[in-house]
Amino acid sequence: MQALKRLTPFISVAGQLDPADMALLAGSGFRCVINNRPDNEGEGQPSSEAIRVAAEESGLEYHHLPVVSGQISDSDVAAFRALLERIKGPVLAFCRTGTRSASLWALAEAHHLDPHELIQTARQADYDLTALRPRLNQYWQSAAEGPLSPAPTFAATPRYDVLVIGGGAAGCAVTASLLKRDPDLRIAIIEPREQHYYQPGWTLVGAGVFDRANTERPMSRCIPTRAQWIRAAVEAFDPEHQQVVLEDGSRIGYRTLVVCPGLSLDWDAIEGVRDSLGKYGVTSNYAFELAPYTWQLVQHLRHGKALFTQPPMPIKCAGAPQKAMYLSCDHWLKKGALKDIQVDFCSAGAVLFGVAEFVPGLMRYVERYGATLNFNNNLIAVDGPAQKAWFKVSDGTGQSSTVEREFDLLHVVPPQHAPDFIRQSALSNADGWFEAEHETLRHPRFGNIFSLGDVCSAPNAKTAAAVRKQAPVVAENVLTVLSGKGPQAIYDGYGSCPLTVEFGKVILAEFGYGGKLLPTFPLDPRVPRRLAWKLKTRWMPSIYFDMMLKGHEWLAEPKHLDFEPRPAEALNACDFTQEKKG
């Protein structure tokens, strides 16, 4: 197989590929292949149809977008750009040498990325695109065509008032809240993904309530229109010089930095699980691709053993592992199959739920469904073909043993941690999470850096509901720091976990730091309610996409300190009086 040249985390390019290469690409994690070479261009060239068949047999999406070498037209560029906007990566584009595909990529991205950076990125992949500079500049200068294409002077700004890392729930929400308060901010979001996901909906996809397609939108529709989208991945931080280092080695400066890239799912921490996902009865609602498989398994299981797992904390949406169990059991109960299914909940933790007030209500459903609770049981290995799983079981005295369990359905929740570029940075705490003051969400040593969302070290529930309350806090505090003052908006640790205990009823667990109950409505939050089910299934997606990501802060107004903090509480607070040189 030809050498693969990585341009971005989303796309790589290569010279001519053969049908036999498709399985290798799929095994390497690629999801899509684009063929930019016309058929019969050269002797011995495999046909597009032969490559297509091999690609699809390997589970790859395949597209043939033929372009004549040296004759890339504007329509070719537009077609390639449109294709990139709708497909899922990682993507491998190829032609005879890879140059044509690299050129198409650069031209397609020139409407919102600096030509100099595009040429540098291509050069690092051993492609010289300097001859394209006039055309790249032309696209760059005429980029006012779309909502994500700001004025050239803005786009070319090497240093932003606010730089946001991550285009998920936290990144889009805090950006919208910032622009709501100051529409003239020079703000950019660094995000390599092309798609934005409403992850709270995946539990309901796994229960047959939601269509997976409704939980996915193009990133371009979610990033606020006044923000610059930098489609790249972060490699490192240089907080002393107020810069972020991208994967291609380029640097972007900032006055204030907001870090919210989400967290990483560590599938490889469980031996054998990656090779078993999506088959052999092994599934997870924590993956967009797998949630429909959960529902498929639930529908077809009529007898046997169902295992639901939960890894060590912290994880995003700590209630999601057991929500998958409750909804599955409710389906089996109504179909008359539950009596023939052995249900086990295996948690690495020592309690069912971290806030004690909600445990009695949850236990009533555990008993109703006849589920067995196995605490201090951490999933460590899976053999999909044999349908066996192994757990490390601790007895509370420091002793542990390995227990083997058979399964017909295994719902896996992997261990989770901050991305590597966070864990390996000076901004992380001893546990590898982004270090932040719990109330202001500011870094304790770098006063112009804030965090929110799942990567933040604040001891709150890692949920979208928490982000809804955090975003206005960070937005206000960023603006006060930019004005030379200390942050006054404070976060009380609010988080919400809508515990879907059966079809049509939800225990709406809302709480803050220390497990303090913080109910939004004047109702006993420990009682399962149909109103909460409507909130979860009907209203929350709209609240998420149409309100939170748009800067509408319904019931999310931040609280404030009753005193003016010192502007330089952090040791390395930002000095805005001069540019810092790296």
ABEGO torsion letter per residue (X at the ends): XBBBBBABAABBBBBBBBAAAAAAAAAAGBABBBBABBBGABBGBBBAAAAAAAAAAAGBBBBBBBBBBGABBAAAAAAAAAAAAABBOBBBBBBAAGAAAAAAAAAAAAAABBAAAAAAAAAAAGBBAAAAAAAAAAAAAAAAABAABBBAAAAABABBABBBBEABAAAAAAAAAAAAABAABBBBBBBABABBBBAAAAAAAAAGABBAAAABBBAAAABBAABBBBBBBBABBBAAAGBBBBAAGBBBBBABBBBBAEBBBBAAABBGAAAABGBGGBBBAABAAAAAAAAAAAAABABEBBBBBBBBOBBBGAAAAAAAAAAAAAAAAAAGAAAABBBBBBBABABABABAAAAAAAAAAAAAAGBBBBBGBBBABBBAAAGBBBBBBBAGAGBBBBBBBBBABBBBBBBBBBBAAAAABAABBAAGBBBBBAAAGBBAABAABBBBEAABABBBBBBAAAAAAAAAAAAAAAAAAAAGBBBABBBAGBBBBBBBABBGBBBBBBBBBGGBBBBABBBBAABBBAAAAAAAAAAAAAAAAAAAAAGBBBGABBBBBABBBBAAABAABBBAABBBBX
